[in-house]
Amino acid sequence: PRRPAEGAPAGPSRTIGDAASRQRTPGTQVRAEGEPATGDPAVDEAYDGLGATWELWWAAYGRSSLDGKGMPLLATVHYGDGYDNAFWDGTQMVFGDGDGVVFERFTKSLDVIGHELAHGVTEHTAGLLYHGQSGALNESISDVFGVLVKQHALGQSAAEADWLVGAELFTPSVRGRALRDMQHPGTAYNDPRLGTDPQPASMDGYVDTVDDNGGVHINSGIPNRAFVLAALAIGGNAWEDAGAIWYAAVSGDGIRADCDFATFADLTVRAAVSRHGDGSPQHTAVRDAWAAVGVLEGAAAGGGSGSDGPVASGGQGGSEVPSPDAQLRLRRTGGFAGIVREREVALGDLPERDAKDWQHLLAAPTLQRIAATSEQSHPDAFCYSVVCEQADIDVTVAEPHLPEAIHQLIERTLRAEH
């Protein structure tokens, strides 16, 4: 086995915190590197998942942690009350316990843990902008290395793998196999509450949208399928040839933050040639995979990277308190699952406490200030759109920038749990 680089730890350095159902990080430390299992499934799953992820990056690619320099791996579990998401906040992992109705706890899925930590690798290498095609590549790269963490831990070949992302997350009441199916995008679920899996399998189905940072969790199905096709054609263990080619493209000097699908496809083809030779089976497999999903031929379909789109936007807003008949439109997009939740309601139809809170919030410039100063988006964090025409409010804000009280008010209103 490779020896760690000078100054790097001999193994992972893991710390797990417990948020105790609050929306705070890092929470109270409950397990550190080398300490025994706690008996709390979320804590121990997070700890083991961080270790399995570290092992893939080191054993397969010689990378010491996310930054290549032995970066400690931090995770917070039991985040929020019934919180149905997991995300990378730029420094650590955050896991919710799920609402128990649609989602189980997010630590149950090893590929989800690997997915979120891969966002950290992308942040320290390509730095892909989280919008449009570059954002969809960011998501796809995390799906790729997330499933490779699982396959590596289980010793599965490409042919043996199920290529599902988040297969353990749905409760038994949900009609679906997983959150995403990388081999067959658009087929993972078909549920009355969630709708139908919206992922396209090729550029013919590319979705232009302002939701979800430009559809990053939707259009990622296209490069996801390209990777699976390449891995299956090459054969063997996907983390070896196919994974190494993708890693070379992500970590190489040729990639830019606003990289689109066609550029990334070209980088992977070049990496295959560099590693295995022109006309090699690996070169042919990668080239044909991107052609099969319509990226190398007619790659302009569906628009460019979209990386110049706004992460947060806002209307001017007014100082008058909106009346009880004012209509409030809320829309939540993004999140690991990429599932949309929305509601339109008159303020007067809300519980008295919430109605008053909304009236004060909409009359103040608070949301506009948050939107104007929130330039950074966080992978897999929720995005909230708040619209009230009477108050001249139309803002979109990423979840990590919202104060806890405002975030709870929005979620309460969306869920209609009063």
Residue pairs with C-beta under 8 A, 6 or more apart in sequence:
1 59
2 58
2 62
4 10
4 58
4 64
4 70
5 64
5 68
5 69
5 70
7 69
7 70
8 64
8 65
8 69
8 70
9 64
9 65
9 70
11 33
11 54
12 33
12 50
12 51
12 54
12 55
12 65
12 73
13 33
13 65
13 70
13 72
13 73
14 31
14 32
14 33
14 47
14 50
14 51
14 54
14 72
14 73
14 74
14 75
15 26
15 29
15 31
15 32
15 33
15 72
15 73
15 74
15 75
16 29
16 30
16 31
16 32
16 43
16 46
16 47
16 75
16 76
16 77
17 25
17 26
17 27
17 28
17 29
17 30
17 74
17 75
17 76
17 77
18 27
18 28
18 29
18 30
18 40
18 43
18 76
18 77
18 78
19 25
19 27
19 76
19 77
19 78
19 79
19 80
20 27
20 28
20 78
21 78
21 79
21 80
21 81
21 97
22 79
22 80
22 404
23 79
23 80
23 83
23 404
23 407
23 408
24 76
24 79
24 404
25 76
25 79
25 89
25 92
25 94
26 74
26 76
26 92
27 76
27 77
27 78
27 79
30 38
30 40
30 43
31 37
31 38
31 43
31 44
31 47
37 44
37 47
38 44
40 77
41 105
41 107
41 108
42 77
42 78
42 95
42 97
42 105
42 107
43 77
45 105
45 107
45 108
45 113
46 75
46 77
46 93
46 95
46 107
46 113
47 75
49 107
49 110
49 113
49 114
49 149
50 73
50 75
50 93
50 113
50 117
52 110
52 113
52 114
52 149
52 152
52 153
53 73
53 113
53 114
53 117
53 118
53 149
54 65
54 73
55 152
55 153
56 114
56 145
56 148
56 149
56 152
56 153
56 239
57 63
57 64
57 65
57 66
57 121
58 64
59 152
60 148
60 152
60 239
60 240
60 243
60 244
61 243
61 244
61 247
63 121
64 70
65 71
65 72
65 73
66 73
66 117
66 120
66 121
66 123
66 124
67 120
67 124
68 124
71 120
71 124
73 93
73 117
74 91
74 92
74 93
75 92
75 93
75 94
75 95
76 92
76 93
76 94
76 95
77 95
77 97
77 105
77 107
78 95
78 97
79 94
79 95
79 96
79 97
80 96
80 97
82 96
82 97
82 98
82 99
82 100
83 96
83 97
83 98
83 99
84 96
84 98
84 99
84 102
84 103
84 106
84 335
84 337
85 94
85 96
85 106
85 335
85 336
85 337
85 380
85 381
85 382
86 93
86 94
86 95
86 96
86 106
86 107
86 112
86 113
86 116
86 336
86 380
87 93
87 94
87 116
87 335
87 336
87 378
87 379
87 380
87 381
87 399
88 94
88 116
88 117
88 119
88 120
88 123
88 378
88 379
88 380
89 378
89 381
89 400
90 123
90 376
90 378
93 113
93 116
93 117
95 105
95 106
95 107
96 103
96 105
96 106
97 105
97 106
98 104
98 105
98 106
98 169
98 171
100 171
101 171
101 173
102 170
102 171
102 173
102 174
102 193
102 194
103 169
103 170
103 171
103 337
104 168
104 169
104 170
104 171
106 112
106 169
106 336
107 113
108 168
108 169
109 165
109 166
109 167
109 168
109 169
110 149
110 150
110 153
111 143
111 146
111 147
111 149
111 150
111 164
111 165
111 166
111 167
112 146
112 165
112 166
112 169
112 336
113 146
113 149
114 142
114 145
114 146
114 147
114 148
114 149
114 150
115 142
115 143
115 145
115 146
115 165
115 336
116 142
116 146
116 336
116 379
116 380
118 141
118 142
118 144
118 145
118 146
119 138
119 142
119 379
119 380
121 145
121 250
122 128
122 138
122 141
122 142
122 250
122 379
125 250
125 251
125 255
126 141
126 250
126 251
126 255
126 256
126 257
126 259
127 257
128 134
128 135
128 137
128 138
128 141
128 255
128 257
128 259
129 135
129 138
129 257
129 258
129 305
129 307
130 138
130 213
130 216
130 311
130 377
130 378
130 379
131 213
131 214
131 216
131 305
131 306
131 307
131 308
131 309
131 311
131 377
132 213
132 214
132 215
132 216
132 260
132 303
132 304
132 305
132 306
132 307
132 309
133 214
133 219
133 259
133 260
133 261
133 303
133 304
133 305
133 306
133 307
134 257
134 258
134 259
134 260
134 305
134 306
134 307
135 213
135 214
135 216
135 306
135 307
136 214
136 215
136 216
136 217
136 218
136 219
136 220
136 222
136 223
136 261
137 220
137 223
137 259
137 260
137 261
137 264
138 216
138 379
139 216
139 217
139 220
139 379
139 380
140 220
140 222
140 223
140 224
140 227
141 246
141 250
142 379
143 165
143 180
143 182
143 220
143 224
144 182
144 224
144 227
144 243
144 246
145 243
145 246
145 247
146 165
147 161
147 163
147 164
147 165
147 182
147 238
148 238
148 239
148 243
150 156
150 161
151 157
151 158
151 161
151 237
151 238
151 239
152 237
152 239
156 237
157 235
157 236
157 237
157 238
158 228
158 231
158 232
158 234
158 235
158 236
158 237
158 238
158 242
159 232
159 235
161 238
163 181
163 182
163 183
163 228
164 177
164 178
164 180
164 181
164 182
164 188
165 178
165 179
165 180
165 181
165 182
165 188
166 178
166 179
166 180
166 336
166 337
167 177
167 178
169 178
169 179
169 337
170 176
170 178
170 179
170 189
174 189
174 191
174 193
174 194
175 189
175 190
175 191
175 192
176 188
176 189
176 190
176 191
176 194
176 197
177 187
177 188
177 189
178 188
178 189
179 188
179 189
179 336
179 337
179 338
180 188
180 197
180 199
180 220
180 221
180 224
181 187
181 188
181 197
181 199
182 221
182 224
182 225
182 227
182 228
183 225
183 228
184 201
184 225
185 197
185 199
185 200
185 201
185 221
185 222
185 224
185 225
186 196
186 197
186 198
186 199
186 200
186 201
186 205
186 221
187 197
188 197
188 199
189 196
189 197
190 196
190 197
194 339
195 339
198 207
198 218
198 338
199 217
199 218
199 219
199 220
199 221
199 224
200 206
200 207
200 218
200 219
200 221
200 222
201 221
201 222
201 225
201 293
202 222
202 225
202 292
202 293
202 294
203 222
203 261
203 293
203 294
203 295
203 298
203 299
203 301
203 302
204 294
204 301
206 219
206 222
206 301
206 302
206 303
207 215
207 218
207 219
207 302
208 215
208 302
208 303
209 215
209 218
210 309
211 331
211 333
211 334
211 340
211 383
212 218
212 333
212 334
212 338
212 340
212 383
213 309
213 311
213 333
213 334
213 377
213 383
214 306
214 309
216 334
216 338
217 334
217 335
217 336
217 337
217 338
218 338
219 302
222 261
222 293
222 294
222 295
223 261
223 264
223 265
223 293
223 295
225 289
225 292
225 293
226 265
226 289
226 290
226 292
226 293
226 295
227 242
227 246
227 289
228 289
229 285
229 288
229 289
229 292
229 293
230 242
230 245
230 268
230 285
230 286
230 288
230 289
231 238
231 242
231 243
233 281
233 284
233 285
233 288
233 289
234 241
234 242
234 281
234 282
234 285
241 275
241 276
241 282
242 282
242 285
242 286
244 275
245 268
245 271
245 272
245 275
245 282
245 286
246 268
246 271
248 268
248 271
248 274
248 275
249 255
249 264
249 267
249 268
249 270
249 271
252 267
252 271
254 267
254 270
255 263
255 264
255 267
256 263
257 307
258 305
258 307
259 267
259 305
260 299
260 304
260 305
261 295
261 299
262 295
262 296
262 299
262 300
265 290
265 295
265 296
265 299
266 296
268 286
268 290
269 283
269 286
269 287
269 290
269 296
272 280
272 282
272 283
272 285
272 286
272 287
273 280
273 283
275 282
276 282
276 283
277 283
287 296
290 296
291 297
294 301
310 396
311 374
311 375
311 376
311 377
311 398
312 370
312 371
312 372
312 374
312 375
312 377
312 395
312 396
312 397
312 398
312 401
313 371
313 394
313 395
313 396
314 367
314 368
314 371
314 372
314 393
314 394
314 395
314 396
314 397
315 368
315 392
315 393
315 394
315 395
316 368
316 392
317 362
317 364
317 365
317 367
317 368
317 391
317 392
317 393
318 363
318 391
318 392
318 393
319 363
319 364
320 363
320 391
321 359
321 360
321 362
321 363
322 347
322 358
322 359
322 362
322 363
322 388
322 390
322 391
323 347
323 348
323 390
324 346
324 347
324 348
324 355
325 346
325 347
325 348
326 346
326 347
326 362
326 388
326 389
326 390
326 391
327 344
327 345
327 346
327 388
327 389
327 390
328 344
328 345
328 346
328 347
328 358
328 362
328 386
328 387
328 388
328 413
329 342
329 343
329 344
329 385
329 386
329 387
329 388
330 342
330 343
330 344
330 384
330 385
330 386
330 387
330 410
330 413
330 414
331 340
331 341
331 342
331 384
331 385
331 387
332 340
332 341
332 342
332 382
332 383
332 384
332 385
332 410
332 414
333 340
333 382
333 383
333 385
334 380
334 381
334 382
334 383
334 398
334 399
335 380
335 381
335 382
336 380
341 414
342 414
343 413
343 414
343 416
345 413
345 416
347 355
347 358
347 359
348 355
350 358
350 413
350 418
351 418
354 409
354 412
354 413
354 418
357 409
358 409
358 413
361 367
361 406
361 409
362 388
362 391
362 393
363 391
366 406
367 386
367 393
367 395
367 397
367 406
368 393
368 395
370 395
370 397
370 401
370 402
371 395
371 396
371 397
373 401
374 397
374 398
374 401
376 398
377 383
377 398
378 398
378 399
378 400
381 398
381 399
381 400
382 398
382 399
383 396
383 397
383 398
383 399
384 396
384 397
384 398
384 399
384 402
384 410
385 394
385 395
385 396
386 393
386 394
386 395
386 396
386 397
386 410
387 393
387 394
387 395
399 407
402 410
412 418
